[in-house]
Amino acid sequence: MEFPGIVIYWIIVALMMAGLYIVIAQNNLVKKIVGLNVFQVSVFLLYITMGKVSGGTAPILTDGTQLYSNPLPHVLILTAIVVGVATTSLGLALIVRINEAYGTIEDDEILEQESDS
Amino acid sequence: MIEAQLPVLQILIPLLAAPICIFLRHPVATWALATGVSWVCLAIAITLLQQVLASGEIIYEIGGWAAPWGIEYRIDLLGAWVLVIVTAIGAVVMPYAKLSAEKEIDRDRLYIFYAMMLLCETGLLGITVTGDAFNLFVFLEISSLSTYVLISMGSDRRGLTAAYRYLIMGTIGATFYIIGVGLMYMMTGSLNIADLARLVPEVSQTRTIEAALAFLTVGLAIKLALFPLHFWLPNAYAFAPSVVTVFLAATATKVAVYAFVRIIFTVFGAINILHDVAIHDVLATLAICAMLAGSAVAIYQDNIKRMLAYSSLAQIGYMILGLSLNSDAGVSAGLVHLFNHAMMKGALFMVMGCVVYKIGSAKLQDMAGLGKRMPLTMAAFVLAGLSLIGVPLTVGFVSKWALIQAVLEKDGWWPIAGLIVISSLMAVIYVWRVVEVAYFQTPANGNLEKDEAPMSMVLPMYVLVGASIYFGIDGTTALEIAGDAARALAGGHE
């Protein structure tokens, strides 16, 4: 395959790695959730991209079009978005509780308190 | 006609019961509902197993839409068997849950606890019955999200951070899994597992499918806590409410192993992926590291729930080692261990639930004199502990024997049999530490008065202990089913 190949895949991989890096490197629990969201969204883009059929239109029945993009990946990603929202809200709810219990949302300070107790 | 609908009822009944719990709110009423539902689920699972044994694989098309366009539920022998394991644990845990949960969870949040238990069971059962790779992801997330909530309900604040860390790891794992499914869809245009098994071999030499396999393996390895992706597990098990730990330890990782088997042996079965790619050696190496590291770290734990969690990591190592052997004997040993470990680890965590109920601590030093104070509970610990070690006449022996035999079948693999024995000897050490403190030390305050846990907790515990002895003496039923399931899986690449 010639370089650079399909450009959108490069964008997706860059987003994916950026998201994963934020999850690993950030100390703040909320920022970790943000990173997780970036990571998940890159996967949504991956799915939506692969549904595109070159030359195809949106998958809506109209006169005069023969070629449609594949709607199935879009539907799958609707489900995945719902899962993503549920995960994010649960994660944020846990952060609120963690903040109540520890008085901080910085990972290193939490670890310090846990090693003391 | 109802028989034909059983595969979907298996999922729908607990799924619908969960929101009803939210409406009922009354702690005892929700408990009664959850218990009833868990028993109905067990009855359905046993009926399904009988149907599968009598007439082979069951295929159920959701809404009458034929696969690969519709979602189908597909229950083969392995699936039916995992259903029975999960529902049986659910049915034993629910009666036990009442007192234990009342003690450890706020009374006004109990209804959420039962709703989440039911949702978690729904997710686990869904993973087992579904024949669709994307549907599997949805059920995986249903079970995971409810698990995060369950873990955070513990009275210890460390439960919150354990739940948060598991949420991060679990979401990364599940997302890796959908990346893998997406890449397979890209090459084959199908999400149906049986259909994928047919289509993947044609394109198996492409980089896309190789990347898909890598993502699927890593994603599921996080979910099943394979060394070195296990960091979420010990704290999650140690600080979750005791009942939750019993249920998760006995079912959640088992179902993740099942999903892994589905991907590796069903989807990639026809190209015999374990043989062609180095994944075989990688899995075996990681499994052995898990066996040794898990057992070794378990020896140094003061919190006994945490100790048992590390022991679980070692046991997962045994299962994955069996699977990575990629022979009928190896796979069936791994699957038998899946069943056996569910019983013994369930029983052991139930013991800890009783201990926490009575003395409010899972620390080793607080357990002094418990052999006299809670004789029934500690006797159960000894029996289940013997099974964990692998003493003859217990289930632990059956599966370890099968595993060692399978290892010896492979040329040049005999040193691994030695490592299995070493890991078992380490289990002797960590089980003995507890026995020694409980039976041969007197507590600082000299209190040796008998103070047994309530019968509603002791009885379910002894059901599991009894089962682990019964199947240890008569291991043939489980071995036969696992053997048949392993041969059916291997059928893909012959």
Contacts between the chains, C-beta under 8 A, distances in Angstrom:
chain1	res1	chain2	res2	distance
A	20	B	172	7.3
A	23	B	168	6.2
A	23	B	172	6.9
A	29	B	164	6.6
A	32	B	168	6.1
A	36	B	168	6.4
A	36	B	171	5.7
A	36	B	172	7.4
A	39	B	172	7.2
A	39	B	175	6.3
A	40	B	171	7.4
A	40	B	175	5.7
A	43	B	175	5.6
A	43	B	178	6.0
A	43	B	179	5.6
A	43	B	182	7.1
A	46	B	179	6.9
A	46	B	182	5.7
A	47	B	178	7.9
A	47	B	182	5.3
A	50	B	182	6.8
A	50	B	185	7.2
A	50	B	186	5.0
A	73	B	182	7.7
A	73	B	185	7.4
A	76	B	134	5.6
A	76	B	191	7.9
A	79	B	134	7.6
A	79	B	138	6.1
A	80	B	137	7.7
A	80	B	178	6.4
A	83	B	137	7.9
A	83	B	138	7.0
A	83	B	141	4.6
A	83	B	145	7.9
A	83	B	174	7.9
A	86	B	141	7.5
A	86	B	145	5.8
A	87	B	141	7.4
A	87	B	145	6.7
A	87	B	167	6.8
A	87	B	171	5.3
A	90	B	145	6.0
A	90	B	148	5.9
A	90	B	149	7.0
A	90	B	167	6.6
A	91	B	164	6.8
A	91	B	167	5.3
A	91	B	168	7.6
A	94	B	148	7.2
A	94	B	152	5.9
A	94	B	160	6.0
A	94	B	163	5.8
A	94	B	164	4.7
A	94	B	167	6.7
A	95	B	164	7.0
A	97	B	152	6.8
A	97	B	160	5.1
A	98	B	157	7.9
A	98	B	160	4.9
A	98	B	161	6.1
A	98	B	164	6.3
A	101	B	157	3.8
A	101	B	160	5.8
A	102	B	157	6.7
A	102	B	161	7.8
A	110	B	161	5.8
A	114	B	158	6.0
A	114	B	161	7.0
A	117	B	158	7.8
